[in-house]
Amino acid sequence: MHTLSLVVLAGWVLTLVCTVLNLLTVPRMPRRVPRSTPLVSVIVPARDEERAIRRTVTALLAQTYPALEVIVVDDRSTDATGAILAELAAGDPRLVIVHGDEPPPGWLGKPSALHRGSLTARGELLLFMDADILYEPEAVAAAVAHLEARQISMLSLFPHIEMRGFWEHVLMPNLAVFLFCFVPLWAANRSRVPLFAIGGGPGNLVRRRDYEAAGGHTSLSDAVVDDVALARLLRRRGFRTEAVRAEDFASMRMYHGFGEIVSGFTKNAFATFGRRYGVAAFILALCLVFHLGPFVVALTGDRLALITIGLIALTRLVIFLPFRYGVVNALFGHPLMIAGWGYIMLRSVWYTGIRRQLHWRGRTYDAGKTRFGAD
């Protein structure tokens, strides 16, 4: 037990080092004006998005970037999404509404909508983003400037995550914790390794010529995590991609409450690890030993476990403070966050692995015919 406690303690020391390196080396997107203004086509898939679509599109139409078109693919919404979009389009010709059809055989709904949007787009640059993202007025201009300055094929934006209520504050910070604590971002932007490619629904800005050369969403028709998959696809074709912290420019409230969080991540948690049962078992064991074990052993008064808990709290503070998450949650929320995500993983294994059911925006797919994407 003493040896295992030492191993876990050493693991958290390395995690803290990785976290600090990531925060020091992943750039924050600066506010600057691009030297040129190629047409940017923003492509937004929207299926039953009445809760957020007005705010998202209004913010896009308020961008300071002058050469902009906004293409929203209404993916057969059954709520007021279509009516809201029609109202907004009547007041601004830059908003183009594409009415989607049911996805063809072999296609998931979101990749199909993004593909349809790309066919309509006229821009030299394509910005793929989800329908629940709020951009500050300078966001697109800053992203274009950064893409040009770095001479890369794709830029991905990491946003500020809005959280309300107990479970959102407990569970949603895991996105930043996983990314900045356990992924070597300090190396990701400095390599072309597909496994380290970062993409996200808050914004993937990509050069159209490189997107088409890589095969576009036609190559990602069955991709469950299409945004990360796009970054991996481009790297597999030899293109450079980077990710930046953009919490000053973009924010999102991804899910509302415990039920939406669990349902939303059930569809892709198991897929993130290739739907490999051995990998899932390893991840769950790691959660028990590496994340929850120190809290259990600390009940016996074990000094190493107490030191490890202090390291966990310090690591979380290093993440939570710059991203403006709650300090109390940083200090005390780790066991509950890990337990919640362990439940999500088990649920994902059951539904998408054993039962082969993938539920997504009112549609049900055979999970066995889908993949993470670009793998």
PADRENBA-310477 format. One record per residue (C-alpha): residue in three letters; y, x, z. Coordinates in steps of 0.001 Angstrom, whole numbers, padded with zeros to 6 digits, always signed. Each point is the difference from the previous one (the first is absolute). Layout:
! residues N
ALAYXZ;...
! end
This chain:
! residues 375
MET+000000+000000+000000;HIS+002353+002879+000832;THR-000590+001555-003435;LEU+000599-003315-001754;SER+003232-000491+001953;LEU+001156+003451-001092;VAL-000789-000822-003641;VAL+001937-003272+000195;LEU+002928+001749+001679;ALA+000037+002689-002716;GLY-000134-002735-002633;TRP+003116-001631+001396;VAL+001803+003354+000120;LEU-000710+000396-003719;THR+001070-003619-000589;LEU+003332+000651+001692;VAL+000518+003126-002112;CYS-000828-001916-003194;THR+002389-002793+001003;VAL+002895+002382+000597;LEU-000685+001843-003266;ASN-000076-003270-001917;LEU+003281-001214+001455;LEU+001670+003340-000688;THR-001234+000330-003586;VAL-000060-003543-001399;PRO+003578-000486-001221;ARG+002237-002933+000767;MET+001413-001341-003227;PRO+003675+000989-000155;ARG+002829-002230-001124;ARG+001136+001257-003370;VAL+000955-001246-003437;PRO-002281+000851-002957;ARG+001398+002111-002819;SER-001312-002440-002596;THR-000788-003704+000174;PRO-003104-000871-002045;LEU-000974-003648+000100;VAL-002129-000776+003055;SER-002374-002964-000204;VAL-000884-001243+003487;ILE-003350-001812-000110;VAL-000832-002351+002864;PRO-003262-001989+000203;ALA+000531-003264+001880;ARG-002681-002462+001047;ASP+001093-002581+002603;GLU+002885+002161+001217;GLU+002547-002713+000873;ARG+000496+001568+003423;ALA+001467+003255-001325;ILE+000642-000192-003739;ARG+003628-001155+000156;ARG+001001+002859+002288;THR-001932+002563-002025;VAL+001382-000997-003408;THR+003556-000510+001257;ALA-000026+003538+001408;LEU-001303+001376-003306;LEU+002717-001749-001978;ALA+002581+001481+002411;GLN-000975+003614-000815;THR+002792+002408-000853;TYR-002151+001523-002757;PRO+001523-001291-003263;ALA-002976-000019-002416;LEU-002447-002384+001598;GLU-002266-002897-000874;VAL-002116-001870+002549;ILE-003292-001440-001215;VAL-001784-002343+002383;VAL-003492-001094-000977;ASP-000564-003439+001522;ASP-003756+000208+000453;ARG-000774-003735-000045;SER+001774-000684+003279;THR-000653-003372+001641;ASP+003016+000081+002317;ALA+003753+000120-000700;THR-000075+003536-001464;GLY+000487-001220-003568;ALA+002912-002284+000868;ILE+001778+002756+001939;LEU-000424+002429-002891;ALA+001269-002534-002530;GLU+003115-000574+002112;LEU+000688+003736+000284;ALA-000638+000630-003714;ALA+002516-002670-000976;GLY+002709+002105+001599;ASP-000925+003469-001255;PRO-001431+000907-003447;ARG-001432+003253+001388;LEU-002726-002014+001730;VAL-002981-000664-002247;ILE-002763-002337+001138;VAL-003494+000437-001393;HIS-002408-002856+000601;GLY-003416+001448+000670;ASP-003417-001295-000969;GLU-003228+000255+001923;PRO-001151+003648-000088;PRO-002500+000787-002774;PRO-003616+000850+000912;GLY-000137+003377+001712;TRP+003605-000176+001176;LEU+001399-000608+003472;GLY+003102-002160+000242;LYS+002567+002587+001014;PRO-000915+002716-002534;SER-000065-002697-002674;ALA+003496-001177+000966;LEU+001334+003549+000040;HIS-001509+000649-003417;ARG+001623-003141-001415;GLY+003312+001080+001458;SER-000290+003453-001560;LEU-000556-001555-003433;THR+003240-001959+000354;ALA+002006+002917+001388;ARG+002456+001837-002239;GLY+000865+002823+002372;GLU-000564+003712-000327;LEU-000760-000063+003720;LEU-002235-002577+001689;LEU+000337-000906+003667;PHE-003025-001856+001357;MET+000606-001665+003348;ASP-001313-002836+002158;ALA+001791-003299+000421;ASP+000832+000444+003694;ILE+002118+003176-000194;LEU+003715+000079+000793;TYR+002002+002722-001780;GLU+003409+001268+001038;PRO+002541-000036-002889;GLU-000314+003758-000703;ALA-003818+000124+000080;VAL-000775+000021-003725;ALA+002790+002483-000792;ALA-001224+002369+002705;ALA-003599-000280-001197;VAL+000926+000723-003622;ALA+002105+002978+001089;HIS-002883+001398+002051;LEU-002515-000503-002820;GLU+002303+001854-002380;ALA+000800+002786+002434;ARG-003663+000663+000762;GLN-001152-000389-003634;ILE-003055-001995+001031;SER-001907-002864-001602;MET-000061-002368+002963;LEU+001879-000427+003250;SER-001339-002140+002872;LEU+002181-001394+002769;PHE-001045-000284+003655;PRO+002128-002781+001548;HIS+001095-001170+003392;ILE-002578-002490+001272;GLU+001488-003086+001624;MET-002055-001344+002895;ARG+000366-003106+002114;GLY-002209-001301+002743;PHE-002620+001741+002104;TRP-002772+000596-002529;GLU+002239+001234-002795;HIS+001474+002610+002362;VAL-003472+001031+001149;LEU-001848+000136-003327;MET+002472+000732-002806;PRO+001077+003483+001219;ASN-003497+001182-000894;LEU+001155+000338-003612;ALA+002461+002728+000976;VAL-002343+001471+002611;PHE-002862+000342-002476;LEU+002188+001376-002773;PHE+002072+002498+001993;CYS-002565+001011+002626;PHE-003210+000296-002000;VAL+000949+000540-003656;PRO+001250+003492-000965;LEU+003225-001242-001547;TRP+001426+003489+000411;ALA-002416+001001-002789;ALA-000090-003285-001934;ASN+003410+000402-001658;ARG-000785+003612-000809;SER-003222-000594-001893;ARG-001474-002149-002747;VAL-003190-000812+001889;PRO-000760-003699-000702;LEU-001443-000575+003488;PHE+003387+000847+001539;ALA+002012-002220-002346;ILE+002219-002518+001807;GLY+001095-003341-001439;GLY+001142-003261+001482;GLY+001116-003555-000567;PRO+003519+000734+001299;GLY+000701+001825-003243;ASN-001722+002114-002655;LEU+002596+001291-002472;VAL-001790+001422-003036;ARG+000963+001348-003406;ARG-001222-002473-002591;ARG-001314+002625-002404;ASP-002163+001555+002733;TYR-001143-003406+001254;GLU-001177-000955-003491;ALA-001552+003415-000641;ALA-002061-000399+003195;GLY-001239-003430-001077;GLY+002257-002142+002168;HIS-001434-002934+001904;THR-002637-000456-002684;SER-001722+002914+001742;LEU+000455-001731+003372;SER-001091-003533-000860;ASP-002454-000197+002922;ALA+001995+002128+002461;VAL+000366-001539+003467;VAL+002599+002576+001112;ASP+001809+000171-003328;ASP+003155+001740+001236;VAL-001772+003064+001405;ALA-002397-000148-002934;LEU+002902+000340-002455;ALA+001070+003260+001632;ARG-003572+001300-000116;LEU-000380-001070-003618;LEU+003103+001931-001035;ARG-001170+003108+001825;ARG-003402-000213-001621;ARG+001820+000116-003326;GLY+001906+003121+001078;PHE+003342-001581+000974;ARG+002020+000769+003128;THR+000675-002639+002630;GLU+001888+000161+003272;ALA+000704-002217+003000;VAL+003229-000164+001988;ARG+001169-001633+003184;ALA+002270-002832-001099;GLU+000510-001920+003232;ASP+003769+000143-000599;PHE-000425-001832-003323;ALA-002987-002345+000277;SER-001465-002231+002675;MET-002881-002426+000128;ARG-001655-002458+002317;MET-003467+000295-001426;TYR-001817-002653+002011;HIS+001004-002677+002478;GLY-002167-000034+003115;PHE-003550+000982+000917;GLY-001797-002320-002420;GLU+001856+001219-003073;ILE-000446+003650+000974;VAL-003745-000389+000460;SER-000429-002029-003181;GLY+002209+002290-002069;PHE-001705+003257+000944;THR-003523-001428-000020;LYS+000143+000071-003790;ASN+000608+003748-000243;ALA-000933+001791+003255;PHE-003604+000629-001054;ALA+001052+000717-003602;THR+002340+002741+001244;PHE-003109+001977+000947;GLY-001871-000766-003205;ARG-002058-002796+001592;ARG-002350+002656+001337;TYR-001791-001215+003108;GLY-000533+003513+001299;VAL+003703+000771-000261;ALA+000892-003287+001695;ALA-002446+000771+002822;PHE+001535+003456+000377;ILE+003532-001452+000142;LEU-001028-002534+002644;ALA-001741+002716+002044;LEU+003097+002141-000299;CYS+002088-002894+001322;LEU-002263-000280+003021;VAL-000187+003713+000811;PHE+003305+001432-001213;HIS+002360-002925+000606;LEU-001475-002165+002763;GLY-002231+002509+001795;PRO+002811+001823+001846;PHE+001259-003265+001505;VAL-003471-000884+001292;VAL-000732+003473+001389;ALA+003450+000154+001614;LEU-001093-002810+002333;THR-002182+002607+001739;GLY+003019+002209+000586;ASP-001078+002592-002583;ARG+002870+002446-000511;LEU-000766+000771-003648;ALA-000034-003708-000825;LEU+003356-000496+001724;ILE+001493+002912-001948;THR-001406-001484-003229;ILE+001603-003374+000765;GLY+003295+001810+000460;LEU-000445+001669-003403;ILE-000785-003350-001604;ALA+003176-001498+001468;LEU+002055+003019-001109;THR-001429-000185-003538;ARG+000822-003688-000196;LEU+003525+000613+001289;VAL+000529+002629-002708;ILE-000857-002702-002558;PHE+001542-003044+001643;LEU+003458+001396+000747;PRO+001080+000953-003559;PHE-001420-003253-001405;ARG+001719-002076+002704;TYR-003158-001482+001512;GLY-000166-001019+003656;VAL-000218+002792+002608;VAL-002058-002075+002448;ASN-002505-000714-002763;ALA-000112+003707-000846;LEU-000912+000855+003574;PHE-002510-002737+000773;GLY-001095-001766-003194;HIS-002526+002451-001452;PRO-003262-001425+001421;LEU+000850-003551-001066;MET+001103+001163-003472;ILE-003276+001870-000531;ALA-002100-002886+001333;GLY+001800-002416-002340;TRP-000514+002207-003039;GLY-003621+000568+000965;TYR-000463-003756-000114;ILE+001705-000139-003409;MET-002346+002704-001330;LEU-003085-001817+001293;ARG+001237-003238-001528;SER+000697+001751-003304;VAL-003502+001513-000025;TRP-001492-003458+000632;TYR+001999-001947-002570;THR+000542+002496-002820;GLY-003126+002075+000554;ILE-002857-002114+001279;ARG+001189-003399-001309;ARG+001780+001524-003061;GLN+002907-002447+000365;LEU+003554+001129-000650;HIS+002614-002625+000809;TRP+003438+000699-001444;ARG+002922-002387-000404;GLY-002108-003131-000238;ARG-002559+001545-002363;THR-003504+001200+000838;TYR-001639+002881-001868;ASP-003367+001714+000051;ALA+000912+003094+002004;GLY-002887+001894-001554;LYS+001837-000092-003320;THR+003200+001494+001428;ARG+000952+003489+001159;PHE+002721+001848+001833;GLY+001362+001088-003382;ALA+000156+003155-002133;ASP-003082+001287+001796;
! end
